[in-house]
């Protein structure tokens, strides 16, 4: 009977209130948010289209890039449409299953993005440090195994958090001072001990991502050593140019992500308004900038994008 009563607390919907303290500016904030979201949708869609139709882009690097674009679309679309509806129409209700679904895809996309960046770093390491063995190491079968492996790892890392939230009783307020459902933010509304949520939600995903960061750093250190050992200046510039786009994307992803996570756990002096605003920028800025960075820094994509968007310029 106690378990029945506890589970019954989960039936009510939550209310997403938006950005605390900026309610009167929601309509104005929605303008850049809507524009950036459209850039993310269009940019990543063009990237996926070019990679799908151009045979010259059918290589492991661009396969991983297509995975990154798909994950970015999932990340932004999971949160931004609901955020825009809050900005335009006021606080919005979200059902408990809907909140769990949003919570899962938000964090799953984050962990998967990190794993994809690691796979791309490994791809660049093999291409630059062992170019003669590139096609034998990163075979189509190996690339598919890597894709399945990182997707399954990301699923296993975060799916327990969904069950940890689902078991909680919510007998107090159902108002979430945010624009989307986030694991610890939702857990803190529960009228029960959430120590397991806090420790698992912080330690396991973060340690997974930190492991990715360490391996990425090692990969690019070895890459730089190999690049500066190349005899040709043109070869060095080409290698650095290819890796430059990867490094830009890595910095854009990890810096705001770690700031948001650490501020949510330890930044008690960080104003809630600033934290929620920054958390919203994190789910929309990297997905919008990633295709732009790759379009500018990667010659194959840049040439194909110009040919697609401005066919007269290529004549």
C-alpha positions in Angstrom: 0.0 0.0 0.0 2.9 2.4 0.8 4.4 1.7 -2.6 1.1 2.3 -4.3 0.7 5.6 -2.5 4.2 6.6 -3.4 3.8 5.8 -7.1 0.5 7.8 -7.2 2.4 11.0 -6.6 3.9 10.7 -10.0 0.6 11.0 -11.9 0.3 14.8 -11.9 1.9 17.0 -14.6 4.7 19.4 -14.0 4.7 23.1 -14.9 7.7 24.6 -16.6 7.8 28.3 -15.5 10.7 29.6 -17.8 13.6 31.7 -16.8 13.1 33.1 -13.2 13.3 36.8 -13.0 13.1 37.4 -16.8 9.4 36.5 -17.3 8.6 40.0 -18.7 11.4 39.6 -21.3 10.5 36.1 -22.5 9.0 37.4 -25.8 12.2 39.4 -26.5 14.4 36.5 -25.5 12.5 34.2 -27.9 13.6 36.2 -31.0 17.3 35.2 -30.9 16.4 31.7 -29.6 14.0 31.1 -32.5 16.6 32.4 -35.0 19.5 30.3 -33.6 17.2 27.2 -33.5 16.3 27.7 -37.1 20.1 28.0 -37.9 20.7 24.7 -36.1 17.9 22.9 -37.9 18.8 24.2 -41.4 22.6 23.9 -40.9 22.6 20.4 -39.6 20.0 19.3 -42.2 22.2 20.6 -45.0 25.2 18.9 -43.4 23.3 15.6 -43.3 22.0 16.0 -46.9 25.5 16.7 -48.3 27.1 13.8 -46.5 24.3 11.5 -47.7 24.3 12.5 -51.4 28.0 13.2 -52.0 30.1 10.1 -52.5 33.3 12.0 -51.8 32.0 12.5 -48.2 31.4 8.8 -47.6 34.3 8.4 -45.2 34.6 7.6 -41.4 35.2 11.2 -40.5 32.0 12.4 -42.2 30.1 9.4 -40.9 30.9 10.5 -37.4 30.1 14.1 -38.3 26.7 13.0 -39.5 26.2 11.3 -36.1 27.1 14.5 -34.4 24.7 16.5 -36.5 21.9 14.0 -35.8 22.6 14.1 -32.1 22.7 17.9 -32.1 19.2 17.9 -33.8 17.9 15.6 -31.1 19.5 17.8 -28.3 18.1 21.1 -29.5 14.7 19.7 -30.6 14.2 18.0 -27.3 14.3 21.3 -25.4 13.9 24.4 -27.7 10.3 24.0 -29.0 9.0 23.7 -25.4 11.2 26.6 -24.4 9.8 28.8 -27.2 6.2 27.8 -26.2 7.0 29.0 -22.7 8.4 32.3 -24.0 5.4 32.9 -26.2 2.5 31.6 -24.2 3.6 31.5 -20.6 4.3 28.6 -18.2 3.6 25.2 -19.9 2.5 21.9 -18.4 4.4 18.7 -19.2 3.2 15.3 -18.2 5.4 13.1 -15.9 6.1 10.6 -18.8 6.9 13.6 -21.1 9.2 15.1 -18.5 11.1 11.7 -18.2 11.3 11.5 -21.9 12.7 15.0 -22.3 15.1 14.4 -19.4 16.4 11.2 -21.0 17.0 12.5 -24.5 18.6 15.7 -23.1 21.2 13.8 -21.1 21.6 10.9 -23.5 22.4 13.4 -26.3 25.0 15.1 -24.1 26.8 11.8 -23.3 26.5 10.7 -26.9 27.9 14.0 -28.2 30.9 13.5 -26.0 31.4 9.9 -27.2 31.2 11.1 -30.9 33.8 13.8 -30.3 36.1 11.0 -28.9 35.4 8.9 -32.0 36.2 11.8 -34.3 39.5 12.4 -32.3 40.4 8.8 -32.8 39.6 9.1 -36.5 41.9 12.1 -36.9 44.6 10.3 -34.8 44.7 7.4 -37.2 44.5 9.6 -40.3 47.4 11.7 -39.3 49.6 9.4 -37.2 49.0 6.2 -39.2 47.8 7.3 -42.6 48.9 4.1 -44.4 46.9 2.0 -42.1 43.8 4.2 -42.1 41.7 2.2 -44.4 42.6 -1.1 -42.7 41.9 0.2 -39.2 38.7 2.2 -39.8 36.9 -0.2 -42.1 33.2 0.2 -42.6 32.6 -2.7 -40.2 34.8 -1.1 -37.6 33.1 2.3 -37.9 29.6 0.7 -37.5 30.9 -1.2 -34.4 32.2 2.1 -32.9 28.8 3.9 -33.7 26.8 1.1 -32.0 29.2 0.9 -29.1 29.2 4.6 -28.2 25.4 4.7 -28.7 24.9 1.7 -26.4 27.4 3.1 -23.8 25.5 6.4 -23.7 22.2 4.7 -23.2 23.6 2.5 -20.4 25.2 5.5 -18.7 22.0 7.5 -18.3 19.0 5.2 -18.5 19.3 4.4 -14.7 18.7 8.1 -14.0 15.2 7.8 -15.5 14.4 4.9 -13.1 15.9 6.9 -10.2 13.5 9.8 -10.9 10.6 7.6 -11.7 10.8 6.0 -8.2 10.6 9.4 -6.4 7.4 10.7 -4.8 6.5 14.3 -5.7 4.1 15.4 -3.0 5.1 19.1 -2.9 5.3 21.6 -5.7 5.2 20.5 -9.3 6.5 23.8 -10.6 9.9 23.5 -12.2 11.8 26.8 -12.3 13.3 26.0 -15.7 12.4 25.7 -19.4 13.0 22.0 -19.6 13.2 18.9 -17.4 16.7 18.3 -16.1 17.6 15.3 -13.9 18.7 17.0 -10.6 16.3 19.9 -11.0 13.4 17.5 -11.2 14.7 15.2 -8.4 15.0 18.2 -6.0 11.2 18.6 -6.1 10.7 15.2 -4.5 9.8 14.7 -0.9 12.3 11.9 -0.4 16.0 11.4 -0.1 17.7 12.0 -3.4 21.3 11.2 -2.4 21.4 8.3 -4.9 20.2 10.7 -7.7 22.8 13.3 -6.8 25.7 10.8 -6.6 24.8 8.8 -9.6 23.7 11.7 -11.7 26.9 13.6 -11.0 29.6 10.9 -10.7 28.7 8.4 -13.4 27.9 10.7 -16.4 30.6 13.2 -15.4 33.3 10.6 -14.9 32.3 9.1 -18.3 32.6 12.5 -20.0 35.9 13.3 -18.2 37.3 10.0 -19.5 36.3 11.1 -23.0 38.0 14.5 -22.4 41.3 12.9 -21.2 41.4 10.5 -24.2 40.6 13.3 -26.6 43.4 15.4 -25.1 45.8 12.5 -25.4 44.8 12.0 -29.1 45.3 15.6 -30.0 48.6 15.8 -28.2 49.8 12.8 -30.3 48.3 14.4 -33.4 50.2 17.7 -32.7 53.5 15.9 -32.2 52.9 14.1 -35.5 51.9 17.3 -37.4 54.9 19.3 -36.3 57.1 16.4 -37.4 55.8 16.5 -41.0 58.4 17.7 -43.5 56.0 19.6 -45.8 54.6 23.0 -44.6 51.5 22.5 -46.8 50.9 19.1 -45.2 51.2 20.7 -41.7 48.8 23.5 -42.6 46.2 21.0 -44.0 46.4 18.8 -41.0 46.1 21.7 -38.6 43.2 23.1 -40.6 41.3 19.8 -40.4 41.9 19.4 -36.7 41.2 23.1 -36.0 37.5 22.6 -36.7 37.4 19.6 -34.4 39.1 21.6 -31.6 36.7 24.5 -32.0 33.7 22.2 -31.7 35.2 20.4 -28.7 35.7 23.7 -26.9 32.2 24.9 -27.7 30.7 21.7 -26.4 32.7 21.1 -23.2 33.2 24.6 -21.7 29.6 25.6 -21.4 28.5 22.0 -20.5 30.9 21.7 -17.6 30.1 25.2 -16.4 26.4 24.4 -16.4 26.9 21.1 -14.6 29.3 22.4 -12.0 27.2 25.5 -11.3 24.1 23.3 -10.8 25.9 21.1 -8.3 28.3 23.5 -6.5 27.5 27.0 -7.6 25.2 28.0 -4.8 26.2 31.6 -5.3 25.4 31.6 -9.0 22.1 33.5 -9.5 19.4 31.1 -10.7 18.5 33.4 -13.5 22.0 33.3 -14.9 22.3 29.6 -14.5 19.0 28.8 -16.3 19.8 31.3 -19.1 23.2 29.7 -19.6 21.7 26.2 -19.5 19.4 27.2 -22.4 22.3 28.6 -24.4 24.2 25.3 -24.0 21.4 23.3 -25.7 21.1 25.7 -28.6 24.4 27.4 -29.4 26.7 24.3 -30.1 24.1 22.7 -32.4 23.9 25.9 -34.3 27.6 26.6 -34.5 28.8 23.1 -35.3 27.7 23.0 -38.9 28.9 26.5 -39.4 32.4 25.7 -38.0 32.7 22.5 -40.1 31.3 24.3 -43.2 34.0 27.0 -42.9 36.9 24.9 -41.8 36.4 21.8 -43.9 37.1 22.4 -47.5 35.1 19.4 -48.8 31.9 20.5 -47.0 32.5 24.2 -47.8 32.8 23.5 -51.6 29.7 21.2 -51.6 27.7 23.7 -49.6 28.5 26.6 -51.9 27.6 24.4 -54.9 24.3 23.5 -53.3 23.3 27.0 -52.0 24.9 29.2 -54.7 25.1 27.2 -57.9 25.8 30.3 -60.0 29.0 31.0 -58.0 30.5 27.7 -58.9 30.1 28.3 -62.7 
